[in-house]
Amino acid sequence: MTALTLSTAAAAGLRADAIVVGVAKGTVSSSGSGGLVVAPGAEAVDTAYDGRLAAVLETLGASGAEGEVTKLPAPAGFKAPVVLAVGLGAEPGKDGGYPAESLRRAAGAAARALSGAKKAAFALPIADATDAGAVGEGALLGAYSFDTYKGGKANGKGKAPLAEVALLGGKPRDAAYKAAVQRALALTEELNRARDLINTPPNDLDPEAFATIAQTAAKEHGIKAEVLDEKALAKGGYGGILGVGVGSATPPRLVKLSYTSPKARQHLAFVGKGITYDSGGISLKPAGHNETMKCDMSGAAAVFAAVVTAARLGLEVNVTGWLALAENMPSGSATRPGDVLRMYSGKTVEVLNTDAEGRLVLADALAKASEEKPDAIVDVATLTGAMVLALGSRTFGVMANDDAFRSVLVETAGEVGEESWPMPMPEHLRKGMDSPTADIANMGERMGGGLVAGLFLREFVGEGITWAHLDIAGPAFNDGGPFGYTPKGGTGSAVRTLVRLAERVASGGGLE
């Protein structure tokens, strides 16, 4: 894991492999021409270039566009050999600083560009502890790499991640700055662990292996862990989880992680879909749709990371995480289209499509979580391709049985830089799931499929309990190129939203 420190050292005298500075697209009033401007934090570096750093960078083609990286030799007298300029986008107005998300993305892009380096000094705009936390968070997330299954350099293994980030302009003795750095470290370590889980191939991460990892982490951080194996699931009547996992040689698990604070006034329950591999079951996915289905446990990974982060931060809120883990495979014992499952809640479900399996495991976990009467339940799942079609690959959808709580989730996601969008739950779509055989079918109208899935889940939430559903099918796995602090592969989507929600509740904030 990349180290993160606060430093008061002068840029020129710091021994590092690179000095990172920010540049932006300036206004006519600030730059005289509307061209490039050097962002605060880099004054000493600019002075060493005789005030011409922006002009030099423009000559090299830099524009200040978000995430753009330009390297140039450091000026005479600097111990670091390289200056790396990273774009922050548009320069903010006189009354505002750079948005936290702009700082995160810039720091992430710089950290990715510095893979292989031992130490980099980040001289980005840090006006307060919040900015320091954003820069630290972005750098640590951007430095992430997953090389577990690669050999040595001769076999194609890439450069090691940036080893150390020093935040220039930080205040090492200031309590707020120290807290911001500690939060960034805890959050990013757990988010990156979620990324590791998502990227781990399914032959090594089956439901039992995931449950063991969760138990080990729980023990380390004072979290109570309970695991229901296939025998306990059968005894308890968890027909949804068992129905999905019955076709696999590796049986399902339901994991409960309980973090409790003696000062807690409210209780949050997080429920995660944990399909460690999704073939579609008997309703087999077509060629070209199976290759990344190891990521179908991203919701459970996010819930796991959020609970552990809450424990590490000592938040004054009780947080229970439910990981509904199964592998969806076709076999002679697999659930068939037309089968009827009796769920944990007692309701029966006609399975019309075995590839609509995530809602089945979530239904059991939601019903179980509801028994504890938490103040709110949030489920997280890579649930529907329909949501990707609606919102693209970087935005998750938010549904809820309470409009105010839905707004809270969207607002919370925005605070931490995760893109989300409020989605409706049209009542007329519920009729499409009526079944002549069972209480409800697991499929409804094809159009609006993401909304239909949300309506199905709502059926299993306890009466009177505030609930929201995050469909992260788009942003959970990035099969394109890396950008900002987002790597190729597992992203850890929704971890930061869940953690911020827990922080909001812990500090006395409401759910509406």
Secondary structure, 3 states (H helix, E strand, C coil): CCEEEEECCCCCCCCCCEEEEEEEECCHHHHCCCCEEECCCCHHHHHHCCCCHHHHHHHCCCCCCCCCEEEEECCCCCCCCEEEEEEEEECCCCCCCCCHHHHHHHHHHHHHHCCCCCEEEEECCCCCHHHHHHHHHHHHHHCCCCCCCCCCHHHCCCCCCCCEEEEECCCCCCHHHHHHHHHHHHHHHHHHHHHHHHHCCCCCCCHHHHHHHHHHHHHHCCCEEEEECHHHHHHHCCHHHHHHHCCCCCCCEEEEEEECCCCCCCEEEEEEEEEEEECCCCCCCCCCCCCCHHHHHHHHHHHHHHHHHHHHHCCCCEEEEEEEEEEECCCCCCCCCCCEEECCCCCEEECCCCCCCHHHHHHHHHHHHHCCCCCEEEEEECCCHHHHHHHCCCCEEEEECCHHHHHHHHHHHHHCCCCEEECCCCHHHHHHHCCCCCCEECCCCCCCHHHHHHHHHHCCCCCCCEEEEEECCCCCEECCCCECCECCEECCCCHHHHHHHHHHHHCCCCCC
